[in-house]
Amino acid sequence: MLILLLFLVLIALALQLNHGRQAWPSTPGITRNGVPDRDLERLAADLRVLR
């Protein structure tokens, strides 16, 4: 039981460290790197359809 608890604590710590490394919300420089924002494109297409 103690090993299971230790394992769960280690997983929680690893997830917390990973969460801290994520840049969220994403930096505005992504669009300047030539990578299109697919969510924005999809939203624009949906709004065009609704017109």
CORLINCOR-V362053 format. One record per pair of residues at least 12 apart in sequence whose ideal C-beta (glycine too) atoms are under 8 Angstrom apart, sorted by the first residue. I is the first residue (numbers start at 1). J is the second residue. D is the distance in whole Angstrom. If there is no record, write none. Layout:
# CORLINCOR-V362053
I;J;D, I;J;D
This chain:
# CORLINCOR-V362053
none
